[in-house]
Amino acid sequence: MNNCNKQNEKIELIDEKTLIVGVDIGSNDEYARLFTWRKIELSKKAFHFTNDITGFESFHAWVVKVMKSNNMDKIIVGMEPTSIYWEPLATYCKNNGMIVVHVNPAAVKKSKELDDNDPSKNDRKDPKVIAGLVTEGRYQFPFMPEEQYAALRELSNLRLRTKKSLCQASNRLERWYARYFPEFKTAYKDSNAKTAMLILEDHPLPSDIVALGEEGILKIWREHKVRGAGKTRARKLYEAAERSVGRTEAPYVARMEFRTIMEDIKRYQQRLDEIEQAVDQILPTVKNAEKLLEIPGVGKATVVTFLAEVGDISRFRSAKEIQKLAGLAIVTNESCKHKGATCISYRGRKRLRWILYEAALSLVGRNKEFNQIHQYYTTREKNPLKGIQSVVAVACKVIRIFYKILTTGVSYDGTKMTMDIVRA
């Protein structure tokens, strides 16, 4: 069913035996209306149900009753992909033999005035607009990842959230240094240096380090048998603490804050390590995924995020469909003799577009073949591209190469790629 990508194919899927259900999704309450393939409404009024099993069962019973009374044999449920609230209903409908489709929220917003010339929005009007778009074939089949792709998507999301939290905790640590121990950077460039943390865990404030003295610092390092830290480093840390101009108010609170920050950093780092271990176990189960890592300049984070956002590569007919999914499709502005500037659509999976752009930057800097392509795009005589435009073009090239490797299993060949920069 997911291979119905053309509008004609989507329209042909709907016939006189099809019951079309338009659902307006909410966090707690949802509304549905029923229509035939000719947009004739079969529901007397919008059906209200809650976003739980009781509501889903009442919705299912209502839809099946109307379907049987009108001698229909197929149900298509159309909805907007509203945050994460659509997923429980979509899963329930799928498990009960219904076809679930998505309509673009932008299309709903633009077409809601066609019937009544009224721009108002409410939970009872939207289901009708959604059902109308479904009858016209203006819908997409949602991709709900399964097995290793579902695991990779959740791990990718958890990894990004954890890295964000870790970055925030590190920024809090820098802020703490700026307030209470601004001279710390004269002794250590790394805020999380191991030898420094051995001292600061129990003696975070400059006054604590001064009271400890150089010999006390050296004693702690000897007890932990650390290397690369001697009298010179101890003297630098002591002198930095001795001439510190950091705040001295509420020392107890300052120590507690430092301890809390360090606990957060350790916890997030441990969680990140656990996520990486889980990724290392799942990634080899994806066919040909390890061949992507053979490309110079492509890291594990790029491959994991790409697979998490794209899912099973076999559901796409060509690399252009992935380019459109990423919002990298080219948008033209032409009319008669007028030819305006082109740009990318920016409509699609935001995270996929971001990781492809980051991958293109990495490849241009670390992969000589991709750097050649970038140089060609920016220096060619006809229609040379600007820097960012060239990076976007390289990102589209990355999509085509990833698609080819994942679908056929061929290995990356940089020589062949550079020979194919200009096609005959």
C-alpha positions in Angstrom: 0.0 0.0 0.0 2.8 2.4 0.7 3.9 2.2 -3.0 0.9 4.3 -4.1 2.8 7.5 -4.5 1.1 9.0 -7.5 -2.1 10.9 -7.1 -3.9 8.8 -9.8 -3.1 5.6 -7.9 -4.3 7.1 -4.7 -7.6 8.2 -6.3 -8.0 4.7 -7.8 -7.7 3.2 -4.4 -11.1 4.9 -3.5 -14.3 3.5 -5.0 -18.0 3.3 -4.3 -17.3 0.6 -1.7 -15.0 2.8 0.3 -16.0 4.6 3.5 -13.9 7.7 4.0 -13.4 8.8 7.6 -12.1 12.3 8.4 -10.7 12.6 12.0 -9.6 15.7 13.8 -6.9 14.7 16.2 -6.5 16.2 19.7 -4.6 15.4 22.8 -7.7 14.2 24.7 -10.8 14.6 22.4 -11.2 13.7 18.8 -14.0 14.2 16.2 -14.8 12.2 13.1 -17.2 12.4 10.1 -18.0 9.9 7.5 -18.3 10.4 3.7 -18.6 8.4 0.5 -16.2 8.6 -2.4 -18.4 11.3 -3.9 -18.1 13.5 -0.7 -21.7 12.7 0.4 -21.8 12.7 4.2 -23.2 9.6 5.9 -22.8 10.9 9.5 -25.5 13.1 10.9 -23.1 15.0 13.0 -19.5 14.9 14.1 -18.8 11.8 16.3 -16.9 12.7 19.5 -14.7 10.1 21.2 -11.8 10.2 23.6 -8.1 9.4 23.0 -8.2 6.1 24.9 -9.3 2.5 24.4 -12.9 3.2 25.3 -13.1 6.0 22.8 -11.4 3.9 20.1 -13.8 1.0 20.6 -16.8 3.3 20.3 -15.4 4.9 17.2 -14.7 1.5 15.7 -18.2 0.2 16.4 -19.7 3.4 14.9 -17.7 3.3 11.7 -18.3 -0.5 11.2 -22.0 0.0 11.7 -22.3 2.7 9.0 -20.0 0.7 6.7 -22.2 -2.4 6.8 -25.5 -0.4 6.5 -24.2 1.1 3.3 -22.8 -2.2 1.8 -19.2 -1.0 1.9 -16.2 -3.2 2.5 -13.2 -0.8 2.9 -12.4 2.0 5.4 -9.9 4.8 4.9 -9.2 6.9 7.9 -7.6 10.3 7.1 -6.0 12.5 9.8 -3.4 15.2 10.3 -0.1 14.2 11.8 -0.7 16.2 15.0 2.4 15.9 17.1 2.4 12.4 18.6 -1.3 12.2 19.4 -2.2 10.5 16.1 0.0 7.5 16.7 -2.3 5.6 19.2 -5.4 5.9 16.9 -3.4 5.1 13.8 -2.1 1.9 15.4 -5.5 0.9 16.6 -7.1 1.5 13.2 -4.3 -0.4 11.4 -4.7 -3.4 13.8 -8.4 -3.4 13.0 -8.1 -3.6 9.2 -8.5 0.1 8.4 -6.2 2.0 6.0 -4.6 5.0 7.7 -3.5 8.0 5.6 -2.2 11.5 6.4 -3.2 14.8 4.9 -0.9 17.8 5.0 -1.9 20.4 7.6 -1.0 23.2 5.2 -3.4 21.7 2.6 -6.2 21.6 5.3 -5.5 25.2 6.2 -5.6 26.4 2.6 -8.7 24.4 1.5 -11.0 24.9 4.4 -12.7 28.0 2.8 -13.6 26.2 -0.4 -17.0 24.9 0.8 -18.4 27.8 2.9 -16.0 30.7 2.2 -15.5 30.9 6.0 -11.9 30.9 7.4 -13.1 29.7 10.9 -11.5 26.6 12.4 -13.2 24.1 14.7 -13.1 20.5 15.6 -16.3 19.7 13.7 -15.3 21.4 10.4 -11.8 20.0 10.0 -12.9 16.3 9.7 -14.9 17.3 6.6 -12.0 19.2 5.0 -9.7 16.2 5.7 -12.1 13.7 4.2 -12.5 15.9 1.1 -8.7 15.9 0.6 -8.6 12.1 0.9 -11.3 11.7 -1.8 -9.1 13.8 -4.2 -6.1 11.7 -3.6 -4.3 14.4 -1.7 -2.9 12.2 1.1 0.2 10.2 2.0 0.7 6.9 3.7 2.3 7.3 7.1 5.5 5.4 7.8 5.4 3.7 11.2 8.8 2.1 11.6 9.0 -1.4 12.9 11.7 -3.7 14.3 15.2 -2.3 14.0 14.0 0.9 12.3 11.7 1.7 15.2 14.5 1.0 17.6 16.9 3.3 15.7 14.4 6.1 15.5 13.8 6.0 19.3 17.5 5.7 20.0 18.3 8.6 17.6 15.7 10.8 19.3 16.9 9.8 22.8 20.5 10.4 21.8 19.8 13.9 20.5 17.8 14.8 23.7 20.6 13.4 25.9 23.3 15.3 24.0 21.2 18.5 24.4 20.9 17.9 28.1 24.6 17.2 28.4 25.4 20.4 26.5 23.1 22.4 28.9 24.8 20.9 31.9 28.2 21.7 30.5 27.0 25.3 29.9 25.8 25.5 33.6 29.3 24.3 34.6 30.9 27.1 32.6 28.5 29.6 34.2 29.5 28.3 37.7 33.2 28.8 36.9 32.5 32.4 35.7 30.8 33.2 39.0 32.8 31.4 41.6 36.2 30.5 40.1 36.9 32.6 36.9 40.6 32.0 37.1 40.2 28.2 36.7 40.9 28.5 32.9 44.4 29.8 33.6 45.2 26.4 35.1 43.1 24.1 32.9 41.7 24.6 29.4 39.4 21.6 29.8 36.6 22.3 32.2 36.1 18.6 32.8 39.8 17.6 33.2 40.1 14.4 35.2 42.9 15.7 37.6 40.9 18.9 38.2 37.7 17.0 39.0 39.5 14.9 41.6 40.2 18.1 43.5 37.0 20.0 42.8 34.6 17.2 43.8 35.4 17.8 47.5 37.0 21.3 47.2 35.2 23.2 44.5 35.6 26.8 45.8 38.9 28.8 45.5 38.9 29.1 49.4 38.7 25.3 49.7 41.7 24.9 47.4 43.7 27.5 49.2 43.0 25.8 52.5 44.1 22.5 50.9 47.4 23.9 49.8 49.8 22.6 47.1 50.8 19.6 49.2 47.2 18.7 49.8 46.5 18.8 46.0 49.5 16.5 45.3 48.4 14.1 48.1 45.0 13.6 46.4 46.6 13.0 43.1 49.0 10.4 44.6 46.2 8.6 46.3 44.4 8.2 43.0 47.7 7.4 41.1 47.0 9.9 38.3 49.6 10.7 35.6 50.6 13.9 34.0 49.9 16.0 37.1 52.8 17.2 39.3 54.0 20.2 41.3 53.8 22.6 38.3 50.1 21.9 37.7 49.4 21.9 41.5 51.1 25.3 41.8 49.1 26.7 38.9 45.8 25.6 40.4 46.7 26.9 43.8 47.9 30.3 42.5 44.7 30.6 40.4 42.6 29.9 43.6 44.7 32.3 45.7 44.1 35.3 43.4 40.5 34.4 42.5 38.0 37.2 42.4 35.0 34.9 42.3 32.0 35.4 44.5 32.3 34.2 48.1 28.7 34.6 49.2 26.7 31.5 50.3 29.6 29.0 49.9 27.4 26.1 51.0 24.9 26.7 48.1 27.8 27.1 45.6 29.2 23.7 46.6 25.8 22.1 46.4 25.3 23.7 42.9 28.6 22.4 41.7 27.9 18.9 43.0 24.5 18.9 41.3 26.0 20.0 38.0 28.6 17.3 38.1 26.0 14.6 38.9 24.0 15.7 35.9 27.0 15.6 33.6 27.9 12.1 34.8 24.4 10.8 34.5 23.9 12.2 30.9 27.3 10.9 29.8 26.5 7.4 31.2 23.1 7.5 29.4 24.8 8.5 26.2 27.3 5.6 26.5 24.3 3.2 27.0 22.6 4.6 23.9 25.8 4.1 21.8 26.1 0.5 23.0 22.5 -0.2 21.9 23.1 1.5 18.6 26.2 -0.7 18.0 24.1 -3.8 18.5 21.2 -2.8 16.2 23.0 -1.0 13.3 24.7 -4.2 11.9 21.2 -5.8 11.6 20.3 -3.2 8.9 21.2 -4.5 5.5 24.3 -2.7 3.9 24.3 -0.1 6.7 27.9 -0.8 7.6 29.0 -0.1 4.0 27.9 3.5 4.5 30.5 3.8 7.3 33.2 2.9 4.7 32.7 6.3 3.1 35.5 8.7 4.3 33.8 11.5 6.2 30.6 9.7 7.1 30.3 8.9 10.8 28.0 6.6 12.8 25.8 9.5 14.0 25.1 10.4 10.3 24.2 6.8 9.4 22.0 6.2 12.4 20.0 9.5 12.0 19.6 8.9 8.3 18.2 5.4 8.8 16.1 6.5 11.7 14.4 9.2 9.6 14.2 7.3 6.3 13.4 3.8 7.7 13.3 0.9 5.3 14.9 2.1 2.1 12.9 -0.4 -0.1 9.7 1.7 0.4 11.2 4.3 -1.9 11.2 4.0 -5.7 14.0 6.4 -6.2 16.4 8.7 -4.4 14.3 11.7 -5.5 11.5 10.6 -3.1 14.0 10.8 -0.2 15.1 14.2 -1.4 11.5 15.3 -1.3 11.0 13.7 2.1 14.0 15.8 3.4 12.6 19.0 2.0 15.5 19.3 -0.5 13.3 19.2 -3.6 13.9 22.2 -5.9 11.1 24.8 -6.1 10.9 26.8 -9.3 9.3 30.2 -10.0 8.6 30.4 -13.7 5.8 31.9 -15.7 6.0 32.5 -19.5 9.3 34.4 -20.1 9.8 35.0 -16.4 12.3 32.7 -14.6 12.7 33.5 -11.0 15.2 32.2 -8.5 15.0 28.5 -7.4 15.2 27.3 -3.8 14.5 24.1 -1.8 11.1 23.4 -0.5 11.9 23.1 3.2 8.9 20.7 3.5 9.6 17.4 4.9 11.5 15.9 7.8 13.5 18.7 9.4 16.0 16.4 11.2 16.7 14.5 8.0 17.5 17.7 6.2 19.7 18.8 9.0 21.8 15.6 9.2 22.2 15.6 5.4 23.5 19.2 5.5 25.9 18.3 8.3 27.1 15.2 6.4 27.7 17.3 3.3 29.8 19.8 5.3 31.8 16.9 6.7 32.3 15.2 3.4 33.4 18.5 1.7 36.0 19.0 4.4 37.2 15.4 4.8 36.5 13.5 1.5 38.7 14.5 -1.4 36.1 13.3 -4.0 33.3 15.3 -2.5 35.6 18.2 -2.2 36.2 18.0 -6.0 32.4 18.0 -6.6 32.1 21.0 -4.4 34.9 22.8 -6.2 33.2 22.0 -9.5 29.8 23.3 -8.5 31.3 26.6 -7.3 33.7 27.3 -10.1 32.0 25.9 -13.3 31.5 28.5 -16.1 27.8 27.9 -16.6 25.6 28.6 -13.6 28.2 28.4 -10.7 26.7 27.9 -7.3 27.3 29.8 -4.1 28.8 28.1 -1.1 25.6 27.1 0.6 23.9 26.1 -2.6 26.8 23.8 -3.4 26.6 22.2 0.0 22.8 21.5 -0.6 23.7 20.0 -4.0 26.3 17.8 -2.3 23.7 16.8 0.3 21.5 15.6 -2.6 24.4 13.7 -4.0 24.8 12.0 -0.6 21.2 10.9 -0.8 21.7 9.2 -4.2 24.9 7.5 -3.0 23.3 6.3 0.2 20.3 5.0 -1.7 22.4 3.1 -4.2 24.5 1.5 -1.5 21.6 0.5 0.7 19.5 -0.9 -2.2 22.2 -2.7 -4.2 24.9 -3.4 -1.7 27.7 -1.9 -3.8 30.7 -0.4 -2.1 31.6 3.3 -2.3 33.8 4.1 -5.2 35.2 7.7 -5.1 36.9 7.4 -8.5 33.7 6.5 -10.3 31.8 9.3 -8.5 34.3 11.9 -9.7 34.2 10.6 -13.2 30.5 11.1 -13.2 30.5 14.7 -12.1 29.6 15.9 -15.6 27.4 13.4 -17.5 27.5 13.2 -21.3 
